[in-house]
Amino acid sequence: MDTAGIAGLADVVRARGADRPDATALVIGEQIITYGELDARTNRAAQAFAQAGIGFGDRVAFIERNSAEFFDVVLGLAKLGAVGVPVNWRLAAPEMRYIIEDSGARLVVVGQDFYGHIESIEDDIDADVVAIGTHDRWPCFADWVAAHDPVDPSVLTGPEDLVSLMYTSGTTGLPKGVMLCNANYRCKSVGVARPWRFTADSVSLAVMPLFHIAGCGWAFAGLWAGATTVVLRDVDPEAILAAVAGHRITNLLLVPAVIASLLDKPDPRPRGFPDLRVIVYGASPISDDVLVRGIERFGGVFTQVYGMTETTGSITQLDESDHVPYLLRSCGKPYPWVQLRIVGDDGVDVAPGTVGELWTRSEQNMLGYWNNPDATAATLTADGWLRTGDAGCVDADGYVFLQDRIKDMIVSGGENVYPIEVENVLMTHPDVADVAVIGVPDEKWGEAVKALVVPAASLRAADLIEFARARLAGFKLPKTVDFVDSLPRTPSGKVLKRELREPYWADVGRQIG
């Protein structure tokens, strides 16, 4: 399908609404939304936002599970040149408050399950609130939008105009807003159409959270191709299998933990899944056992990817044909439009097979971090290279092998967890003298959060975890706590995280996804 005239997110629904108005764009529960209807819905949303005073460059936060409203909000804002801020709904209320405040969001659109979060911080944020559902004080989103005509505001945006802020945890303990523009999404969506087997007759399943680049990036790629996207509200293994069978899904993206959970469920139909073209997976390590069992059940349709929010998602791919023993520890080769370097500590490229830091350059690279020039300068070079913080090497054939994380990040079930953020919370407990947080192997989640704690007084692991629960999202909580007499440190006082991790990872292959 022609994508030449689609320069940004707003153009996706404009173009598809014009050339394929009766084709199904989204299937969400019992809702079937055509491209023509999606164009009209996002026009109404754009008019509602404009009436509320939202204009070019303004930010609007969105807090809700996967839903039709996500597309109404983000694509409607794009038609105004405004910026969507999808917020991780798994966060605790104080964490949500930080993102709303840091982004300068003028409006928050929130689902019923999260009313309590916003009610608890409403006095601390300088933003109006619109409810997805019924609330005694906040306007109802559906009524609020329906009161407006489906007229396109016809605001034109350029390739470098900001379209979304995707917040990711930072090494300083505070989330950073990754600035993604129209050119980022266009480059990614057009580029992956062929390697991800997207065509206009694809039926794609979007089940990963849409606040993640893995979720929204996948959904946008499907819309760019004019495909049908079936959206599931939550990650539920039985619902995923039922949707794959019932909707005859052709394209699917999952994290390894979800793939593993599917293998424990019975097939909903005896003849398997002949419609599947590709299952894209990534974001965390996958065990050989899960991969082998997955191929036995779903067929040779597995494709591994590697990327990050800062690169608008995947930048390398290991194709189905490359899933052979030698290459299973590789994350594949860079896409044709992506440049990669492996750089030593001296900033000079290292020889093939030598481990260094992976740097990348392409149109997928973010504009920078929102209101954070220091973090931007530390990540993006003046000539456009992005330092990933991941260590790896490239073999003579161009395959990338990742070895370890330079930045200590933990990926648990596809969620990014930075140890410093958890450590900062645990250190506020009066009975904790010192603490280090690391990621350890976990059969279900890929990695699990472990806290190594030097106690200042008698302390129970369960009490410490409960202490953190009110201050951190559930996926950031330590799954286990070990009490130790001291932590290994360098002469300058830095905790030797690699030394702490080694006993747990000694018998495990690649440590990052």
Secondary structure as GFF3:
##gff-version 3
##sequence-region A 1 513
A	DSSP	alpha_helix	9	19	.	.	.	ID=ss1
A	DSSP	beta_strand	24	28	.	.	.	ID=ss2
A	DSSP	beta_strand	31	34	.	.	.	ID=ss3
A	DSSP	alpha_helix	35	51	.	.	.	ID=ss4
A	DSSP	beta_strand	59	63	.	.	.	ID=ss5
A	DSSP	alpha_helix	68	78	.	.	.	ID=ss6
A	DSSP	beta_strand	83	86	.	.	.	ID=ss7
A	DSSP	alpha_helix	93	103	.	.	.	ID=ss8
A	DSSP	beta_strand	107	111	.	.	.	ID=ss9
A	DSSP	three_ten_helix	112	114	.	.	.	ID=ss10
A	DSSP	alpha_helix	115	121	.	.	.	ID=ss11
A	DSSP	three_ten_helix	122	124	.	.	.	ID=ss12
A	DSSP	beta_strand	128	132	.	.	.	ID=ss13
A	DSSP	alpha_helix	141	146	.	.	.	ID=ss14
A	DSSP	beta_strand	162	168	.	.	.	ID=ss15
A	DSSP	beta_strand	176	181	.	.	.	ID=ss16
A	DSSP	alpha_helix	182	192	.	.	.	ID=ss17
A	DSSP	beta_strand	203	206	.	.	.	ID=ss18
A	DSSP	alpha_helix	213	224	.	.	.	ID=ss19
A	DSSP	beta_strand	228	231	.	.	.	ID=ss20
A	DSSP	alpha_helix	237	246	.	.	.	ID=ss21
A	DSSP	beta_strand	251	254	.	.	.	ID=ss22
A	DSSP	alpha_helix	256	262	.	.	.	ID=ss23
A	DSSP	beta_strand	278	281	.	.	.	ID=ss24
A	DSSP	alpha_helix	288	298	.	.	.	ID=ss25
A	DSSP	beta_strand	302	308	.	.	.	ID=ss26
A	DSSP	three_ten_helix	309	311	.	.	.	ID=ss27
A	DSSP	beta_strand	313	318	.	.	.	ID=ss28
A	DSSP	three_ten_helix	320	322	.	.	.	ID=ss29
A	DSSP	three_ten_helix	325	327	.	.	.	ID=ss30
A	DSSP	beta_strand	333	334	.	.	.	ID=ss31
A	DSSP	beta_strand	339	343	.	.	.	ID=ss32
A	DSSP	beta_strand	356	361	.	.	.	ID=ss33
A	DSSP	beta_strand	368	369	.	.	.	ID=ss34
A	DSSP	alpha_helix	373	379	.	.	.	ID=ss35
A	DSSP	beta_strand	386	394	.	.	.	ID=ss36
A	DSSP	beta_strand	400	405	.	.	.	ID=ss37
A	DSSP	beta_strand	410	412	.	.	.	ID=ss38
A	DSSP	beta_strand	415	417	.	.	.	ID=ss39
A	DSSP	alpha_helix	419	426	.	.	.	ID=ss40
A	DSSP	beta_strand	432	442	.	.	.	ID=ss41
A	DSSP	beta_strand	446	455	.	.	.	ID=ss42
A	DSSP	alpha_helix	461	469	.	.	.	ID=ss43
A	DSSP	three_ten_helix	474	476	.	.	.	ID=ss44
A	DSSP	beta_strand	480	483	.	.	.	ID=ss45
A	DSSP	alpha_helix	497	505	.	.	.	ID=ss46
###
